[in-house]
Amino acid sequence: MPDPGEGLVDDLLGRCTFPPSGSTLVCAVSGGADSLALLVLACAAGTEVTAVHVDHGLRPESATEAVVVASAARRFGAGFRAETALVGHGPNLEARARAARRAAVGPGAATGHTMDDQAETVVLNLLRGAGLDGLAGMRPGSGHPILALRRSETRALCHALGLEAVADPSNNDPRFRRNRVRHELLPLCSDVAGRDVVPILARQAALLGTEARLLDELAAGIDPADGRALAAAPASLARRATRRWLRGAGPHPPDLAAVERVLGVARGDARATDVAPGIRVRRSHGRLSVGPVGDDSADSMGNHRADPVER
């Protein structure tokens, strides 16, 4: 009798974006259905997988969940590594846990985000007032290889293979905005629309991602340190070139207001402006530079002041 799990693996694998067979791939595996499916499919794709479980120490049972991941890794021929990245309860718990997990797993690791996660991310970014990049969501590729799969499909795969996935109770905690989007907002949107909105949001994200990449290519030809060239460029490209230039200047990506202030400096509306705490953009002889505030700023950086041009 054919193995039903094997047929399901083949079906799902055709919609994944794993690297070529023989490539090494680190997979972040929490033990939930999505990440276990990621592990199974990555092994089936022929990659040399190392499954990494990260324990944040937030729940008493979290330490034992590494055993679930280690067992699955052995069964499917993957390596295994357990990491501890303790995160205390408090504000911004999800963001802090995510940052700690990324640091522990390492750059370039694959995650088990699905199409449902993509839809949630798009809605969350919309609620935050994100621009084109945020509404494009997560980009498919080796970092998000199962982004075209539904959460119901990863659960079905685990069931077919007899894998008992870990159930994280925090995924139902309404204190976290993502959970309210998942359990309240998206079902309501689907009810209002009369159809499942998850694929619609995912298609929109893919379309916007394509357009974002095109704008990035066009903006790459603009030197953001050349004030005259920046001021003369189409506004959408000038904003993208400026944002890319400032991305490494502070702890967070620059917001729209900071970008617009820099464009004002490029146009000659101001000689300098704050773009992040302790960081300024200045214009001298038509060239823009970004660096520490220095002695030329006497006021608080929290004011985001722009030095006017003397008329």
N, C-alpha and C positions, 0 to 999 in steps of 0.2 A: 504493500500500500504506500503510495507516495506521501512524503512528509508535507503536511499543509504549510508548515512554517517555511520550508524551503521555497515553495512557490511564492509565498508572500514576500520573502526577502528579494527574490528576483524581480518581482513587480515594483517594489518600492525603490530598489537600487537604481532602476532606470530613470528615476526623477531626482536623484541625488547629484551632488557636485563634489565628489571626493577627488583628491589628487590621483595621478596615475598609479596603477598597480606597482608595488615595490617601493613606493614613497614611504617615508617615515611620517607618522602622524600622532600627535599627542591629543587625546580626547579628554575633556573635562567630564567626568562621570559621577554624578551625585548618587545614583542608584534609583532615581525616578525613571518612569517609563520612557521619557524622551531621550535621556542620556544613555539608558541601556540599549535602546534601539540604535542610537548613534554608534555605540560600541559594536553591536552585532553587524550593522551595515558596513562600517569601516573595515572590519575584518573580512567580510564577504567581498568587498571591493578590492581586496588584495594588498591593502596598505599594511605596513608594519606598525601596529598600534601599541601605544602605551596609554593605559587608562589611568587617570589621576583623580583620586578622591580627595577633596579638601574638607576638613572638619573645622567649622567655625566655633565649636564649643557652645552653641546657643541652646541645644537641647540635649538632655541626658543620653538619649538613644543615638545621637549623631555619630558617636565614636564606633558603635557596632555596625553602622551602615557601610563602613568601609569593607566589612567582610562580604557583604552582598556584591559589591563591585569586584573585589578580588576573586570571588568564586566565578562570576561571569567572565572575567578576563581569562582565567584559566581555561574555562570551558571552550572559549572561542579562539584561543591561541594568542591572546594579547599579553603584553607586559603590564605591570601594575606598580603604581607608586602612591603611597598615602602621605598627605601633607596636613599639617595643622597650622591654621591661620586664625587665631582667636580674635573674635570681634565682640565687644561688649554691647549690651543693650543700650539704646539711647537714640537720639535724633539721627536721621539719615541712615538707618540701619541697612536698608537694602543697598544703597550706594556704597557704603563702607564695606559691606560683605562682598559685593561684586568686585570692588577694587582689590581687596585682599585675595580673592579667589584668582583673579587674573594674574596677580603677582606670583602666587604660589604655583599656578599651572605653567606659567611662562608664555612668552609671546608666540603668536601663530597657532595657538591651540584651537581645536575644533570644539564647538559647543552644540548642544542638542536643541537649539531653537527651531521651532516649527512655524508653519504658516500662521497658526493661531497666535504665537508669540509675536510674529511680524505685525499682525493686525493690532494687537495690544500696544505695541511700540509706536505705531503710527498714530494711534489715538492719543496716547500719552504725550507724544511730541507735539501734537496739535494743541492739546490742552496747555502745554507749556509755552505756546507761541513760537514754536520752531519754524525755521524757514524751509527751503527746498530740501536741504540735506537731511533734516530731521524727518520730514514727511516721506523721504525715500526709504526710511527705515534701515534695516540691516541689509547689507549687500550679499548676495549669494556668492558662494565660492568655497574654498577649502576650510575657511573659518566657520562657515554656517552651511554645512553640506546637506542638511536635511530640511532646509527652509521651505521646500515645496511640499512637504508632508504635513498632514493634519495630526493633531494630537490624538484623535481617535485611532489613527492608523498605527502610531507608535504603541499604543496600548494593546491594539489587536495583535501586533507582532510579538510583544512580550507574552501575551496569553497563548498564542500559537506555539511559542517555544518553551512554555512552562517556566518563564522567568517571573518571579514574584518581585514586583517593583516596590521601592520604598515610597511610602506616602508621607509627605512633609506637611504637617498641619498648618504651617505658616502660609501655605498656598491658599488657605481659606480665610485668613485673617483680614477682616475689613479695614484694619488700620493702614494697610498698605494699598496705595492708590491703584497699583496694577491689578490687585485682586478685585477691587470694585469695578474696574473696567472689564475684567474677565467675566465676573459673575453677574454684574448688573447692567453696565452700559452696553456692551456688545450684544447681549441677548435682547435688550430693549430696542437697539438699532435694527436688529434682524426682524423683530416683530413689526416695527414701524415700516420697514422696507418690504416686508412680505417675503423675504428670502435671506439666506445666509450671507451676511456682509463680509465675513472673513476673506473669502476669495476676491471680493471686490476691492477691499482695502489692500490686499497683497498685490493685485494687478496695478493698482494706482501707484503703489510704492515702487514696483518694477519700472513703470513708465517714468516716474519722476527721477528714479535713479539713473536711467539712461540720459535724461535731459541734464541732470546734474553733472554727469561725466563729460558731456559735450561742452557745457559751460566751463568746466575745469580745463579742458583742452584749449579752448579759446582764450581763457584768462591766463594760461601759462605763458603767452607771448607778451604779457604786460609786465614791465619792470615797476613794482610798486614803490621803489625808492626814487623813481623819476617823477617828480611832482607834476610836470607838464603832461607827460604821457598818461599818468593816472587820471588827471582831471579831464583829459580829452577822450578817454575811453568810454564806451557805453556804460551806463550806471550799473547794470547787472554784472558786467565783467569786472568793472573797477571794484565793486564790493567783494567779489570772489577773490580777486588778486590780493586785496587788502587783508581779507580774513585769513587767507593762506599765509601771508607774510607775518601776521601777528600771532598766529596760532601757538608758536612756541615762546611768546614773550611773557605770558602769565600762566597761572595755574589752571585757568579755564579758557576755553575758546572765546574770542571776543564777541560781544553782543552787537546787535545792529546799531545801537546808539554810538558805541565806540568806533565802529567802522565808519559811520557817517561823519563823526568828528574828524577822523583822519582824512577823509575825502575833503572836508572843509579846509584842512591844512594844505592839502595838495592844490586846491583852487586858489589859495592865498587869502582865505577868509580869516585865518588865524596863523600864528607863527608856530604854535605847539599845542598839544593837547594830551591829557591823561588818557591812557587806554586800559590800565589795570593798576592795582595798588603798587605804587613805587615805580611805575613804568610810564614813560612819556614818548611821544613821537614829535620830532622837531623838524623844521624845514630850514635849510641854509643853502643859499645859492641854487635854489631850485631842486635840491636833493632832500629826501626825507630819510631820517634815521630813527631807530628805536633803541631806547636804553634807559638806564636808571634815572630817577628824577634829578638828582644832583642839587647844587646850590641855587639853581635858577628858579626853583619852585618854592615859594614860602608858605603856600596854603596847604590844606589837608588834601591828600589824594582822593579822599572820599567825595570831594566836590566835583570831580571830573571836569576841572576847569579847562578852558581853552584860552590861550593868550591871544588877545586880539591884535590885529595888524594896526600899526599906527597910521592914521589917515592924515 
